[in-house]
Amino acid sequence: MPLTARQVWRDFVSDGIPASGNHKPSKPDVRAWGTNIDNFIGSIGVVNSLIFSTKALLLADVAHDDNTMAWVVSDLVADNNGIYQKSGASGLGTWARVADLPYPFIPASNVGAGTPNALQATTDIPISETALVWLPIFATNTASPVTVAFNGSSPLTVKTNPGNDVVVGGRPAGMIVLGRQQGSEFRLISDQASSAIVAAAEAAADLAADYAALALNNQVLNQFAGNGSQTVFALSVDPGSKNNTLVVIDGVVQLKSSYSISGTTLTFSEAPPGDGIENNIEVSFGGKIDIGTPGSETVDADKIKATDIVAIRTKLSVYSKAEVDSAVAVSSGVAGRLYGLGGAQDAGDLNNDMTFQPGEAASAGASPVIMVLASAITKRSDAAWAVGSGNGGMDTGTKPTSAWLYWYLIKRPDTGVVDVCCSASASAPTIGGNIPAAYTKYRRIRSTKTDGSGNILADSQDGDEVLWQTAVKENGGAAYSTGTTAALVTLAGVPSAFKVRAILNAAFTSGTDTVGAFISSPDEGDQALGVGNSLFNVTNMQNASENASAGLEVRTNASGQVRHKAGAAGSLYLATRGYIDRRGRI
C-alpha cells in the first residue's frame, strides 16, 4: 500500500522522539506516492466516491470494486479523515488513505490549552498546505516570536503576511486570523496590523458611543450574566461615581452599599446569581452635565470683559433685570413707554435745528424694544439725515414750508445705535433712503411747525405739553359764524393725523344775551345745549365796552378738528395757545 504524503515527508525522528534535522524520503516512496496521486486524479471524475463518517465504518465495508474511492469526513481522530482508495476485488482487499480532504479552509479550535505565545489548536481534519486555517486567538501575545501547534504536531512559527515575526500585542485576544501552513511556518493571510487596528477601532467606536450617550444626557446600559461566583465586572465607560448608577439583578434594584465602582470596575460584595449565560444584571448610568450656569442676577463686573464694561453699562443704563428682559419681548410694560427726550430749538440755528435731551422710548408697532438716547443730540431739519449729533435729520426730500414736521427716535437693532430724524410723515419715517434700512425701530417723540419760509415756529415743551411762544389765531383772527347747528373747525395750531388736547382761548358774542357757545370734541355726541345753558362753556356778555372769554382744553380728532355750537346765532373767536400730545403713550 503506498505511503501517504504525511508519511513520505515526515519529521526526523531520533530514538522515537521528534528532533531537529531533515528526514530524507526515498525515491521509491516518492514515486509510489506520486503514482497513487496520478491514479486518483485520473479516476476522481469518473468513479463515484463513497462518504463515511469514520474510518472504522469504511474498513468494515469492502464490498466494492478495485480502485473505488471513498471519503472519511468526521472521524474523531483527525488523521483518519481523508480520501481513501480500495485495493482488491469486491469482498476482498482493504482501503488505503491516498489524499487529504479538499477543503478550502479548515476551522481550528483554540481554547487556551497552550499559552498566549505558544498556541495549541485542534482541527477536525488534518491541516495541509493547500487549505486556509481559521484560527481564533484566545489571549493577547506578550512575547515574540509566537508559535502554534495543530493537533499535537510540531509547532509552527507564526509569521506576518510579509514574513516577519508577530510583534508583542499584535494578536489581540478575541480576534480571528486566517493563515496556512508553509513548511515550518504558519503564514498569516490576514495581517496582524490591520486586524489589530480594526479591533481597536471597533472597541473605540463602542466606547465613543457610550461617552456620546453620556454627553447627550442619555443613560448608558451595560448587561452581564451572573454565575454565582463572579463578583467583578468591567463597565464600558467610567460612570464617575456609583451615585450615578442604577444596578438591577433579576429585576430587583440593588442598594448602593452592595457594590463599589472604581473607574470602569464594578465589584459586588456578593457574587450575583445566574447561569452565566442569560444576562440578568443591568447597570445603567449617566446624568446631566453641570455647565455651571450662574444664578439669576449673580454675575458681577469682575466676570465681564474689561473693555466692554462701559458699553454694557451704557446700554443697560439704570434698568433692572426685569426691565432689560422686558425690552426683548412684547409686553404691556414696554409698549408705549416714554421718558425724557424733550426737544427744543437749538440756539445755534433756531430756524432749522432741534436738540433732544437724553431719555428712552419703546418703539412703535409690534415687538417693541426700548430705545435709549444716552446723551443729548442736535439734528438739522435743513439737511439730509446722517448719523450723529450736528448732522442732518430729514429722512427724505426737503423740509416742508407752512406745514408740520414730525421728529422720530430711531434705532438699528443690529448695532444698538440710537439717533433722531425728522419727516413730513406723521405715521412713520422713510427708511432705506437717507436712513439705512437697518433702522427698523422708531417712535414719534415731537412735532414742530414751519412758517412760509420753512423756519421752525418757536414753542416750548414740558413733557407732553407744548405751548406756542405766540398763540395761533384761528381763522386768521376772524370770527367763526356759529349757531344752533353744530359744525367742525380745523385748528391750525395743533398737529393732525393723531389726536391731541387743544389748549384754547375762546370768545363769543351774540345778539341774544341769554345764550353762550359750546366747544367740544368730535369724539363726543352732538348734544342739545340743555335747559339753563348747562353745556355752555363760553359765556356771552353784551354790555358796552365789556366781553367774556374762556380758557379750554378740548380733545381733537385725528384731523385736528373741534366742534362748535351756540344757543343762538353769534360770532366765535378762537386762539390756540398750544396742545398736549401723548406721543403714543398707552
Beta strands, then each sheet from edge to edge (+ up, - down):
strand 1: 13-14
strand 2: 17-18
strand 3: 49-52
strand 4: 69-72
strand 5: 82-87
strand 6: 94-99
strand 7: 105-109
strand 8: 118-123
strand 9: 132-136
strand 10: 147-150
strand 11: 156-159
strand 12: 176-182
strand 13: 185-188
strand 14: 220-224
strand 15: 232-234
strand 16: 245-249
strand 17: 252-253
strand 18: 259-262
strand 19: 265-268
strand 20: 281-285
strand 21: 338-340
strand 22: 343-345
strand 23: 353-356
strand 24: 359-362
strand 25: 370-373
strand 26: 377-384
strand 27: 391-394
strand 28: 404-412
strand 29: 417-423
strand 30: 441-449
strand 31: 459-462
strand 32: 465-473
strand 33: 480-482
strand 34: 487-490
strand 35: 501-510
strand 36: 517-520
strand 37: 549-555
strand 38: 561-566
strand 39: 570-580
sheet 1: 1+ 2-
sheet 2: 3+ 4+ 5- 6+
sheet 3: 7+ 8- 10- 11+ 13+ 12- 9+ 7+
sheet 4: 14+ 20- 16+ 17-
sheet 5: 15+ 19- 18+
sheet 6: 21+ 24- 25+
sheet 7: 22+ 23- 26+ 27+
sheet 8: 29+ 28- 30+
sheet 9: 31+ 32- 39+ 33-
sheet 10: 31+ 32- 39+ 35- 37+
sheet 11: 34+ 38- 36+
end
